[in-house]
Amino acid sequence: MQYSNCLAPFILLQARFMKLMNEKASLIERIQELEHITVQLSHETETIGEYLWRIIIISVFVLK
């Protein structure tokens, strides 16, 4: 196969590769954002649980 015959398929392959790499980078960034949100929600859940536990303890002592 001549060089000129390979050039067009190579350019298409290169463009597809670059598109996929950009998509991969975007997905990695999105995963990192979602992991950060998950950690934040986990901390908020713990805080709410601690708050509710304190309310229960206070309610037990006040009702006695």
CHARMM-style PDB file with segment names, atoms N, HN, CA, C and O in Angstrom:
ATOM      1  N   MET     1       0.844  -1.183   0.000  1.00  0.00      PROA
ATOM      2  CA  MET     1       0.000   0.000   0.000  1.00  0.00      PROA
ATOM      3  C   MET     1       0.889   1.246   0.000  1.00  0.00      PROA
ATOM      4  O   MET     1       1.896   1.302   0.706  1.00  0.00      PROA
ATOM      5  N   GLN     2       0.518   2.201  -0.770  1.00  0.00      PROA
ATOM      6  HN  GLN     2      -0.300   2.155  -1.344  1.00  0.00      PROA
ATOM      7  CA  GLN     2       1.266   3.441  -0.866  1.00  0.00      PROA
ATOM      8  C   GLN     2       1.009   4.312   0.361  1.00  0.00      PROA
ATOM      9  O   GLN     2      -0.015   4.182   1.031  1.00  0.00      PROA
ATOM     10  N   TYR     3       1.952   5.196   0.637  1.00  0.00      PROA
ATOM     11  HN  TYR     3       2.784   5.302   0.093  1.00  0.00      PROA
ATOM     12  CA  TYR     3       1.814   6.122   1.759  1.00  0.00      PROA
ATOM     13  C   TYR     3       0.551   6.966   1.605  1.00  0.00      PROA
ATOM     14  O   TYR     3      -0.176   7.189   2.573  1.00  0.00      PROA
ATOM     15  N   SER     4       0.298   7.429   0.394  1.00  0.00      PROA
ATOM     16  HN  SER     4       0.888   7.248  -0.392  1.00  0.00      PROA
ATOM     17  CA  SER     4      -0.872   8.286   0.158  1.00  0.00      PROA
ATOM     18  C   SER     4      -2.175   7.515   0.383  1.00  0.00      PROA
ATOM     19  O   SER     4      -3.191   8.105   0.752  1.00  0.00      PROA
ATOM     20  N   ASN     5      -2.146   6.209   0.164  1.00  0.00      PROA
ATOM     21  HN  ASN     5      -1.321   5.730  -0.136  1.00  0.00      PROA
ATOM     22  CA  ASN     5      -3.336   5.389   0.392  1.00  0.00      PROA
ATOM     23  C   ASN     5      -3.593   5.178   1.882  1.00  0.00      PROA
ATOM     24  O   ASN     5      -4.733   4.957   2.292  1.00  0.00      PROA
ATOM     25  N   CYS     6      -2.559   5.244   2.673  1.00  0.00      PROA
ATOM     26  HN  CYS     6      -1.634   5.423   2.339  1.00  0.00      PROA
ATOM     27  CA  CYS     6      -2.683   5.024   4.125  1.00  0.00      PROA
ATOM     28  C   CYS     6      -3.010   6.307   4.878  1.00  0.00      PROA
ATOM     29  O   CYS     6      -3.486   6.259   6.012  1.00  0.00      PROA
ATOM     30  N   LEU     7      -2.761   7.432   4.264  1.00  0.00      PROA
ATOM     31  HN  LEU     7      -2.374   7.471   3.342  1.00  0.00      PROA
ATOM     32  CA  LEU     7      -2.890   8.709   4.969  1.00  0.00      PROA
ATOM     33  C   LEU     7      -4.323   8.988   5.414  1.00  0.00      PROA
ATOM     34  O   LEU     7      -4.540   9.369   6.564  1.00  0.00      PROA
ATOM     35  N   ALA     8      -5.287   8.811   4.547  1.00  0.00      PROA
ATOM     36  HN  ALA     8      -5.111   8.502   3.613  1.00  0.00      PROA
ATOM     37  CA  ALA     8      -6.684   9.114   4.900  1.00  0.00      PROA
ATOM     38  C   ALA     8      -7.185   8.216   6.032  1.00  0.00      PROA
ATOM     39  O   ALA     8      -7.761   8.728   6.992  1.00  0.00      PROA
ATOM     40  N   PRO     9      -6.989   6.891   5.957  1.00  0.00      PROA
ATOM     41  CA  PRO     9      -7.422   6.054   7.083  1.00  0.00      PROA
ATOM     42  C   PRO     9      -6.678   6.394   8.380  1.00  0.00      PROA
ATOM     43  O   PRO     9      -7.255   6.326   9.466  1.00  0.00      PROA
ATOM     44  N   PHE    10      -5.390   6.760   8.262  1.00  0.00      PROA
ATOM     45  HN  PHE    10      -4.922   6.816   7.380  1.00  0.00      PROA
ATOM     46  CA  PHE    10      -4.624   7.121   9.451  1.00  0.00      PROA
ATOM     47  C   PHE    10      -5.184   8.383  10.092  1.00  0.00      PROA
ATOM     48  O   PHE    10      -5.296   8.466  11.316  1.00  0.00      PROA
ATOM     49  N   ILE    11      -5.535   9.362   9.270  1.00  0.00      PROA
ATOM     50  HN  ILE    11      -5.444   9.295   8.276  1.00  0.00      PROA
ATOM     51  CA  ILE    11      -6.099  10.610   9.795  1.00  0.00      PROA
ATOM     52  C   ILE    11      -7.436  10.344  10.477  1.00  0.00      PROA
ATOM     53  O   ILE    11      -7.709  10.911  11.535  1.00  0.00      PROA
ATOM     54  N   LEU    12      -8.265   9.500   9.896  1.00  0.00      PROA
ATOM     55  HN  LEU    12      -8.043   9.039   9.037  1.00  0.00      PROA
ATOM     56  CA  LEU    12      -9.543   9.134  10.522  1.00  0.00      PROA
ATOM     57  C   LEU    12      -9.323   8.409  11.844  1.00  0.00      PROA
ATOM     58  O   LEU    12     -10.002   8.679  12.834  1.00  0.00      PROA
ATOM     59  N   LEU    13      -8.364   7.484  11.846  1.00  0.00      PROA
ATOM     60  HN  LEU    13      -7.812   7.265  11.041  1.00  0.00      PROA
ATOM     61  CA  LEU    13      -8.050   6.749  13.066  1.00  0.00      PROA
ATOM     62  C   LEU    13      -7.516   7.682  14.145  1.00  0.00      PROA
ATOM     63  O   LEU    13      -7.882   7.568  15.314  1.00  0.00      PROA
ATOM     64  N   GLN    14      -6.657   8.593  13.748  1.00  0.00      PROA
ATOM     65  HN  GLN    14      -6.360   8.686  12.798  1.00  0.00      PROA
ATOM     66  CA  GLN    14      -6.097   9.559  14.692  1.00  0.00      PROA
ATOM     67  C   GLN    14      -7.197  10.449  15.277  1.00  0.00      PROA
ATOM     68  O   GLN    14      -7.202  10.723  16.477  1.00  0.00      PROA
ATOM     69  N   ALA    15      -8.124  10.897  14.435  1.00  0.00      PROA
ATOM     70  HN  ALA    15      -8.120  10.675  13.460  1.00  0.00      PROA
ATOM     71  CA  ALA    15      -9.227  11.746  14.906  1.00  0.00      PROA
ATOM     72  C   ALA    15     -10.114  10.971  15.884  1.00  0.00      PROA
ATOM     73  O   ALA    15     -10.542  11.503  16.909  1.00  0.00      PROA
ATOM     74  N   ARG    16     -10.380   9.718  15.551  1.00  0.00      PROA
ATOM     75  HN  ARG    16     -10.032   9.286  14.718  1.00  0.00      PROA
ATOM     76  CA  ARG    16     -11.200   8.895  16.448  1.00  0.00      PROA
ATOM     77  C   ARG    16     -10.491   8.678  17.786  1.00  0.00      PROA
ATOM     78  O   ARG    16     -11.114   8.743  18.846  1.00  0.00      PROA
ATOM     79  N   PHE    17      -9.199   8.422  17.725  1.00  0.00      PROA
ATOM     80  HN  PHE    17      -8.694   8.368  16.864  1.00  0.00      PROA
ATOM     81  CA  PHE    17      -8.414   8.223  18.947  1.00  0.00      PROA
ATOM     82  C   PHE    17      -8.452   9.479  19.812  1.00  0.00      PROA
ATOM     83  O   PHE    17      -8.658   9.390  21.023  1.00  0.00      PROA
ATOM     84  N   MET    18      -8.255  10.644  19.205  1.00  0.00      PROA
ATOM     85  HN  MET    18      -8.088  10.717  18.222  1.00  0.00      PROA
ATOM     86  CA  MET    18      -8.259  11.898  19.969  1.00  0.00      PROA
ATOM     87  C   MET    18      -9.642  12.145  20.586  1.00  0.00      PROA
ATOM     88  O   MET    18      -9.745  12.603  21.723  1.00  0.00      PROA
ATOM     89  N   LYS    19     -10.696  11.839  19.834  1.00  0.00      PROA
ATOM     90  HN  LYS    19     -10.612  11.467  18.910  1.00  0.00      PROA
ATOM     91  CA  LYS    19     -12.051  12.007  20.367  1.00  0.00      PROA
ATOM     92  C   LYS    19     -12.265  11.110  21.582  1.00  0.00      PROA
ATOM     93  O   LYS    19     -12.808  11.543  22.598  1.00  0.00      PROA
ATOM     94  N   LEU    20     -11.833   9.862  21.468  1.00  0.00      PROA
ATOM     95  HN  LEU    20     -11.392   9.510  20.643  1.00  0.00      PROA
ATOM     96  CA  LEU    20     -11.999   8.921  22.582  1.00  0.00      PROA
ATOM     97  C   LEU    20     -11.163   9.330  23.794  1.00  0.00      PROA
ATOM     98  O   LEU    20     -11.609   9.183  24.932  1.00  0.00      PROA
ATOM     99  N   MET    21      -9.976   9.833  23.560  1.00  0.00      PROA
ATOM    100  HN  MET    21      -9.615   9.953  22.636  1.00  0.00      PROA
ATOM    101  CA  MET    21      -9.139  10.269  24.683  1.00  0.00      PROA
ATOM    102  C   MET    21      -9.761  11.479  25.383  1.00  0.00      PROA
ATOM    103  O   MET    21      -9.700  11.585  26.608  1.00  0.00      PROA
ATOM    104  N   ASN    22     -10.355  12.384  24.615  1.00  0.00      PROA
ATOM    105  HN  ASN    22     -10.405  12.298  23.620  1.00  0.00      PROA
ATOM    106  CA  ASN    22     -11.041  13.536  25.218  1.00  0.00      PROA
ATOM    107  C   ASN    22     -12.251  13.081  26.024  1.00  0.00      PROA
ATOM    108  O   ASN    22     -12.500  13.590  27.117  1.00  0.00      PROA
ATOM    109  N   GLU    23     -13.004  12.125  25.486  1.00  0.00      PROA
ATOM    110  HN  GLU    23     -12.802  11.712  24.598  1.00  0.00      PROA
ATOM    111  CA  GLU    23     -14.146  11.583  26.217  1.00  0.00      PROA
ATOM    112  C   GLU    23     -13.692  10.905  27.508  1.00  0.00      PROA
ATOM    113  O   GLU    23     -14.323  11.050  28.555  1.00  0.00      PROA
ATOM    114  N   LYS    24     -12.590  10.167  27.417  1.00  0.00      PROA
ATOM    115  HN  LYS    24     -12.078  10.049  26.566  1.00  0.00      PROA
ATOM    116  CA  LYS    24     -12.062   9.495  28.607  1.00  0.00      PROA
ATOM    117  C   LYS    24     -11.660  10.514  29.664  1.00  0.00      PROA
ATOM    118  O   LYS    24     -11.949  10.330  30.847  1.00  0.00      PROA
ATOM    119  N   ALA    25     -10.993  11.588  29.246  1.00  0.00      PROA
ATOM    120  HN  ALA    25     -10.758  11.737  28.285  1.00  0.00      PROA
ATOM    121  CA  ALA    25     -10.593  12.630  30.192  1.00  0.00      PROA
ATOM    122  C   ALA    25     -11.811  13.266  30.845  1.00  0.00      PROA
ATOM    123  O   ALA    25     -11.803  13.538  32.046  1.00  0.00      PROA
ATOM    124  N   SER    26     -12.856  13.504  30.061  1.00  0.00      PROA
ATOM    125  HN  SER    26     -12.862  13.284  29.086  1.00  0.00      PROA
ATOM    126  CA  SER    26     -14.088  14.083  30.609  1.00  0.00      PROA
ATOM    127  C   SER    26     -14.736  13.133  31.608  1.00  0.00      PROA
ATOM    128  O   SER    26     -15.220  13.560  32.657  1.00  0.00      PROA
ATOM    129  N   LEU    27     -14.744  11.851  31.281  1.00  0.00      PROA
ATOM    130  HN  LEU    27     -14.351  11.504  30.429  1.00  0.00      PROA
ATOM    131  CA  LEU    27     -15.344  10.865  32.189  1.00  0.00      PROA
ATOM    132  C   LEU    27     -14.536  10.740  33.481  1.00  0.00      PROA
ATOM    133  O   LEU    27     -15.113  10.606  34.560  1.00  0.00      PROA
ATOM    134  N   ILE    28     -13.225  10.783  33.380  1.00  0.00      PROA
ATOM    135  HN  ILE    28     -12.756  10.892  32.503  1.00  0.00      PROA
ATOM    136  CA  ILE    28     -12.391  10.721  34.582  1.00  0.00      PROA
ATOM    137  C   ILE    28     -12.671  11.929  35.471  1.00  0.00      PROA
ATOM    138  O   ILE    28     -12.766  11.799  36.692  1.00  0.00      PROA
ATOM    139  N   GLU    29     -12.802  13.100  34.857  1.00  0.00      PROA
ATOM    140  HN  GLU    29     -12.725  13.205  33.866  1.00  0.00      PROA
ATOM    141  CA  GLU    29     -13.114  14.312  35.621  1.00  0.00      PROA
ATOM    142  C   GLU    29     -14.477  14.185  36.295  1.00  0.00      PROA
ATOM    143  O   GLU    29     -14.642  14.573  37.452  1.00  0.00      PROA
ATOM    144  N   ARG    30     -15.446  13.645  35.573  1.00  0.00      PROA
ATOM    145  HN  ARG    30     -15.312  13.330  34.634  1.00  0.00      PROA
ATOM    146  CA  ARG    30     -16.795  13.478  36.138  1.00  0.00      PROA
ATOM    147  C   ARG    30     -16.783  12.490  37.303  1.00  0.00      PROA
ATOM    148  O   ARG    30     -17.461  12.696  38.309  1.00  0.00      PROA
ATOM    149  N   ILE    31     -16.006  11.417  37.157  1.00  0.00      PROA
ATOM    150  HN  ILE    31     -15.455  11.250  36.340  1.00  0.00      PROA
ATOM    151  CA  ILE    31     -15.884  10.432  38.239  1.00  0.00      PROA
ATOM    152  C   ILE    31     -15.311  11.086  39.486  1.00  0.00      PROA
ATOM    153  O   ILE    31     -15.784  10.839  40.595  1.00  0.00      PROA
ATOM    154  N   GLN    32     -14.292  11.921  39.305  1.00  0.00      PROA
ATOM    155  HN  GLN    32     -13.908  12.122  38.404  1.00  0.00      PROA
ATOM    156  CA  GLN    32     -13.692  12.605  40.450  1.00  0.00      PROA
ATOM    157  C   GLN    32     -14.701  13.540  41.117  1.00  0.00      PROA
ATOM    158  O   GLN    32     -14.757  13.622  42.344  1.00  0.00      PROA
ATOM    159  N   GLU    33     -15.500  14.246  40.306  1.00  0.00      PROA
ATOM    160  HN  GLU    33     -15.454  14.180  39.310  1.00  0.00      PROA
ATOM    161  CA  GLU    33     -16.530  15.124  40.871  1.00  0.00      PROA
ATOM    162  C   GLU    33     -17.545  14.316  41.680  1.00  0.00      PROA
ATOM    163  O   GLU    33     -17.927  14.711  42.781  1.00  0.00      PROA
ATOM    164  N   LEU    34     -17.977  13.183  41.125  1.00  0.00      PROA
ATOM    165  HN  LEU    34     -17.666  12.862  40.230  1.00  0.00      PROA
ATOM    166  CA  LEU    34     -18.972  12.354  41.811  1.00  0.00      PROA
ATOM    167  C   LEU    34     -18.399  11.735  43.083  1.00  0.00      PROA
ATOM    168  O   LEU    34     -19.107  11.604  44.081  1.00  0.00      PROA
ATOM    169  N   GLU    35     -17.120  11.353  43.052  1.00  0.00      PROA
ATOM    170  HN  GLU    35     -16.545  11.460  42.240  1.00  0.00      PROA
ATOM    171  CA  GLU    35     -16.498  10.822  44.267  1.00  0.00      PROA
ATOM    172  C   GLU    35     -16.443  11.890  45.341  1.00  0.00      PROA
ATOM    173  O   GLU    35     -16.665  11.594  46.515  1.00  0.00      PROA
ATOM    174  N   HSD    36     -16.151  13.120  44.966  1.00  0.00      PROA
ATOM    175  HN  HSD    36     -15.970  13.360  44.013  1.00  0.00      PROA
ATOM    176  CA  HSD    36     -16.107  14.224  45.925  1.00  0.00      PROA
ATOM    177  C   HSD    36     -17.499  14.464  46.521  1.00  0.00      PROA
ATOM    178  O   HSD    36     -17.634  14.666  47.728  1.00  0.00      PROA
ATOM    179  N   ILE    37     -18.519  14.442  45.680  1.00  0.00      PROA
ATOM    180  HN  ILE    37     -18.409  14.278  44.699  1.00  0.00      PROA
ATOM    181  CA  ILE    37     -19.892  14.623  46.158  1.00  0.00      PROA
ATOM    182  C   ILE    37     -20.278  13.487  47.102  1.00  0.00      PROA
ATOM    183  O   ILE    37     -20.938  13.718  48.116  1.00  0.00      PROA
ATOM    184  N   THR    38     -19.869  12.263  46.774  1.00  0.00      PROA
ATOM    185  HN  THR    38     -19.333  12.075  45.951  1.00  0.00      PROA
ATOM    186  CA  THR    38     -20.165  11.115  47.624  1.00  0.00      PROA
ATOM    187  C   THR    38     -19.546  11.278  49.006  1.00  0.00      PROA
ATOM    188  O   THR    38     -20.184  10.980  50.016  1.00  0.00      PROA
ATOM    189  N   VAL    39     -18.305  11.748  49.051  1.00  0.00      PROA
ATOM    190  HN  VAL    39     -17.786  11.990  48.230  1.00  0.00      PROA
ATOM    191  CA  VAL    39     -17.636  11.967  50.342  1.00  0.00      PROA
ATOM    192  C   VAL    39     -18.367  13.048  51.128  1.00  0.00      PROA
ATOM    193  O   VAL    39     -18.591  12.902  52.330  1.00  0.00      PROA
ATOM    194  N   GLN    40     -18.740  14.130  50.452  1.00  0.00      PROA
ATOM    195  HN  GLN    40     -18.558  14.248  49.476  1.00  0.00      PROA
ATOM    196  CA  GLN    40     -19.470  15.205  51.133  1.00  0.00      PROA
ATOM    197  C   GLN    40     -20.786  14.691  51.708  1.00  0.00      PROA
ATOM    198  O   GLN    40     -21.114  14.974  52.860  1.00  0.00      PROA
ATOM    199  N   LEU    41     -21.535  13.940  50.915  1.00  0.00      PROA
ATOM    200  HN  LEU    41     -21.269  13.710  49.979  1.00  0.00      PROA
ATOM    201  CA  LEU    41     -22.818  13.410  51.384  1.00  0.00      PROA
ATOM    202  C   LEU    41     -22.629  12.438  52.538  1.00  0.00      PROA
ATOM    203  O   LEU    41     -23.451  12.386  53.452  1.00  0.00      PROA
ATOM    204  N   SER    42     -21.565  11.680  52.498  1.00  0.00      PROA
ATOM    205  HN  SER    42     -20.897  11.722  51.755  1.00  0.00      PROA
ATOM    206  CA  SER    42     -21.269  10.752  53.588  1.00  0.00      PROA
ATOM    207  C   SER    42     -21.042  11.516  54.892  1.00  0.00      PROA
ATOM    208  O   SER    42     -21.550  11.128  55.945  1.00  0.00      PROA
ATOM    209  N   HSD    43     -20.276  12.603  54.812  1.00  0.00      PROA
ATOM    210  HN  HSD    43     -19.863  12.918  53.957  1.00  0.00      PROA
ATOM    211  CA  HSD    43     -20.028  13.413  56.011  1.00  0.00      PROA
ATOM    212  C   HSD    43     -21.314  14.058  56.512  1.00  0.00      PROA
ATOM    213  O   HSD    43     -21.557  14.118  57.718  1.00  0.00      PROA
ATOM    214  N   GLU    44     -22.132  14.538  55.588  1.00  0.00      PROA
ATOM    215  HN  GLU    44     -21.935  14.489  54.609  1.00  0.00      PROA
ATOM    216  CA  GLU    44     -23.396  15.150  55.985  1.00  0.00      PROA
ATOM    217  C   GLU    44     -24.319  14.125  56.640  1.00  0.00      PROA
ATOM    218  O   GLU    44     -25.017  14.437  57.605  1.00  0.00      PROA
ATOM    219  N   THR    45     -24.319  12.905  56.113  1.00  0.00      PROA
ATOM    220  HN  THR    45     -23.752  12.651  55.329  1.00  0.00      PROA
ATOM    221  CA  THR    45     -25.135  11.841  56.700  1.00  0.00      PROA
ATOM    222  C   THR    45     -24.680  11.543  58.119  1.00  0.00      PROA
ATOM    223  O   THR    45     -25.507  11.370  59.014  1.00  0.00      PROA
ATOM    224  N   GLU    46     -23.360  11.482  58.329  1.00  0.00      PROA
ATOM    225  HN  GLU    46     -22.689  11.623  57.601  1.00  0.00      PROA
ATOM    226  CA  GLU    46     -22.828  11.246  59.674  1.00  0.00      PROA
ATOM    227  C   GLU    46     -23.227  12.379  60.611  1.00  0.00      PROA
ATOM    228  O   GLU    46     -23.607  12.138  61.757  1.00  0.00      PROA
ATOM    229  N   THR    47     -23.140  13.611  60.124  1.00  0.00      PROA
ATOM    230  HN  THR    47     -22.831  13.806  59.193  1.00  0.00      PROA
ATOM    231  CA  THR    47     -23.499  14.768  60.946  1.00  0.00      PROA
ATOM    232  C   THR    47     -24.973  14.724  61.331  1.00  0.00      PROA
ATOM    233  O   THR    47     -25.325  14.987  62.480  1.00  0.00      PROA
ATOM    234  N   ILE    48     -25.824  14.396  60.381  1.00  0.00      PROA
ATOM    235  HN  ILE    48     -25.537  14.182  59.447  1.00  0.00      PROA
ATOM    236  CA  ILE    48     -27.257  14.301  60.665  1.00  0.00      PROA
ATOM    237  C   ILE    48     -27.517  13.176  61.664  1.00  0.00      PROA
ATOM    238  O   ILE    48     -28.328  13.331  62.577  1.00  0.00      PROA
ATOM    239  N   GLY    49     -26.830  12.045  61.495  1.00  0.00      PROA
ATOM    240  HN  GLY    49     -26.171  11.919  60.754  1.00  0.00      PROA
ATOM    241  CA  GLY    49     -26.988  10.930  62.429  1.00  0.00      PROA
ATOM    242  C   GLY    49     -26.577  11.313  63.834  1.00  0.00      PROA
ATOM    243  O   GLY    49     -27.255  10.966  64.800  1.00  0.00      PROA
ATOM    244  N   GLU    50     -25.459  12.033  63.954  1.00  0.00      PROA
ATOM    245  HN  GLU    50     -24.908  12.314  63.168  1.00  0.00      PROA
ATOM    246  CA  GLU    50     -25.013  12.481  65.276  1.00  0.00      PROA
ATOM    247  C   GLU    50     -26.028  13.457  65.890  1.00  0.00      PROA
ATOM    248  O   GLU    50     -26.327  13.391  67.082  1.00  0.00      PROA
ATOM    249  N   TYR    51     -26.542  14.349  65.066  1.00  0.00      PROA
ATOM    250  HN  TYR    51     -26.299  14.404  64.098  1.00  0.00      PROA
ATOM    251  CA  TYR    51     -27.530  15.312  65.535  1.00  0.00      PROA
ATOM    252  C   TYR    51     -28.783  14.606  66.040  1.00  0.00      PROA
ATOM    253  O   TYR    51     -29.296  14.929  67.111  1.00  0.00      PROA
ATOM    254  N   LEU    52     -29.270  13.647  65.270  1.00  0.00      PROA
ATOM    255  HN  LEU    52     -28.854  13.384  64.400  1.00  0.00      PROA
ATOM    256  CA  LEU    52     -30.466  12.905  65.692  1.00  0.00      PROA
ATOM    257  C   LEU    52     -30.203  12.109  66.965  1.00  0.00      PROA
ATOM    258  O   LEU    52     -31.065  12.046  67.842  1.00  0.00      PROA
ATOM    259  N   TRP    53     -29.034  11.507  67.075  1.00  0.00      PROA
ATOM    260  HN  TRP    53     -28.334  11.558  66.363  1.00  0.00      PROA
ATOM    261  CA  TRP    53     -28.678  10.753  68.274  1.00  0.00      PROA
ATOM    262  C   TRP    53     -28.705  11.656  69.499  1.00  0.00      PROA
ATOM    263  O   TRP    53     -29.194  11.255  70.555  1.00  0.00      PROA
ATOM    264  N   ARG    54     -28.179  12.880  69.366  1.00  0.00      PROA
ATOM    265  HN  ARG    54     -27.781  13.205  68.508  1.00  0.00      PROA
ATOM    266  CA  ARG    54     -28.195  13.831  70.483  1.00  0.00      PROA
ATOM    267  C   ARG    54     -29.628  14.212  70.853  1.00  0.00      PROA
ATOM    268  O   ARG    54     -29.954  14.331  72.034  1.00  0.00      PROA
ATOM    269  N   ILE    55     -30.476  14.402  69.857  1.00  0.00      PROA
ATOM    270  HN  ILE    55     -30.211  14.305  68.897  1.00  0.00      PROA
ATOM    271  CA  ILE    55     -31.880  14.739  70.130  1.00  0.00      PROA
ATOM    272  C   ILE    55     -32.553  13.595  70.882  1.00  0.00      PROA
ATOM    273  O   ILE    55     -33.320  13.832  71.816  1.00  0.00      PROA
ATOM    274  N   ILE    56     -32.273  12.365  70.482  1.00  0.00      PROA
ATOM    275  HN  ILE    56     -31.651  12.172  69.724  1.00  0.00      PROA
ATOM    276  CA  ILE    56     -32.865  11.202  71.161  1.00  0.00      PROA
ATOM    277  C   ILE    56     -32.394  11.146  72.611  1.00  0.00      PROA
ATOM    278  O   ILE    56     -33.203  10.931  73.514  1.00  0.00      PROA
ATOM    279  N   ILE    57     -31.115  11.336  72.841  1.00  0.00      PROA
ATOM    280  HN  ILE    57     -30.458  11.511  72.108  1.00  0.00      PROA
ATOM    281  CA  ILE    57     -30.578  11.290  74.210  1.00  0.00      PROA
ATOM    282  C   ILE    57     -31.187  12.398  75.057  1.00  0.00      PROA
ATOM    283  O   ILE    57     -31.598  12.161  76.193  1.00  0.00      PROA
ATOM    284  N   ILE    58     -31.244  13.602  74.509  1.00  0.00      PROA
ATOM    285  HN  ILE    58     -30.910  13.794  73.586  1.00  0.00      PROA
ATOM    286  CA  ILE    58     -31.829  14.721  75.257  1.00  0.00      PROA
ATOM    287  C   ILE    58     -33.307  14.439  75.549  1.00  0.00      PROA
ATOM    288  O   ILE    58     -33.788  14.712  76.649  1.00  0.00      PROA
ATOM    289  N   SER    59     -34.019  13.896  74.567  1.00  0.00      PROA
ATOM    290  HN  SER    59     -33.628  13.674  73.674  1.00  0.00      PROA
ATOM    291  CA  SER    59     -35.441  13.595  74.770  1.00  0.00      PROA
ATOM    292  C   SER    59     -35.639  12.561  75.863  1.00  0.00      PROA
ATOM    293  O   SER    59     -36.588  12.663  76.641  1.00  0.00      PROA
ATOM    294  N   VAL    60     -34.767  11.572  75.936  1.00  0.00      PROA
ATOM    295  HN  VAL    60     -33.996  11.489  75.303  1.00  0.00      PROA
ATOM    296  CA  VAL    60     -34.873  10.529  76.967  1.00  0.00      PROA
ATOM    297  C   VAL    60     -34.701  11.152  78.346  1.00  0.00      PROA
ATOM    298  O   VAL    60     -35.458  10.837  79.265  1.00  0.00      PROA
ATOM    299  N   PHE    61     -33.714  12.034  78.502  1.00  0.00      PROA
ATOM    300  HN  PHE    61     -33.099  12.290  77.755  1.00  0.00      PROA
ATOM    301  CA  PHE    61     -33.478  12.657  79.800  1.00  0.00      PROA
ATOM    302  C   PHE    61     -34.570  13.651  80.170  1.00  0.00      PROA
ATOM    303  O   PHE    61     -34.913  13.785  81.344  1.00  0.00      PROA
ATOM    304  N   VAL    62     -35.114  14.342  79.187  1.00  0.00      PROA
ATOM    305  HN  VAL    62     -34.834  14.233  78.232  1.00  0.00      PROA
ATOM    306  CA  VAL    62     -36.165  15.323  79.482  1.00  0.00      PROA
ATOM    307  C   VAL    62     -37.464  14.606  79.836  1.00  0.00      PROA
ATOM    308  O   VAL    62     -38.217  15.087  80.683  1.00  0.00      PROA
ATOM    309  N   LEU    63     -37.736  13.486  79.216  1.00  0.00      PROA
ATOM    310  HN  LEU    63     -37.125  13.095  78.528  1.00  0.00      PROA
ATOM    311  CA  LEU    63     -38.981  12.763  79.471  1.00  0.00      PROA
ATOM    312  C   LEU    63     -38.958  12.019  80.796  1.00  0.00      PROA
ATOM    313  O   LEU    63     -40.014  11.618  81.284  1.00  0.00      PROA
ATOM    314  N   LYS    64     -37.807  11.824  81.383  1.00  0.00      PROA
ATOM    315  HN  LYS    64     -36.949  12.150  80.986  1.00  0.00      PROA
ATOM    316  CA  LYS    64     -37.731  11.088  82.645  1.00  0.00      PROA
ATOM    317  C   LYS    64     -38.227  11.880  83.776  1.00  0.00      PROA
ATOM    318  OT1 LYS    64     -38.230  11.403  84.911  1.00  0.00      PROA
TER     319      LYS     64
END
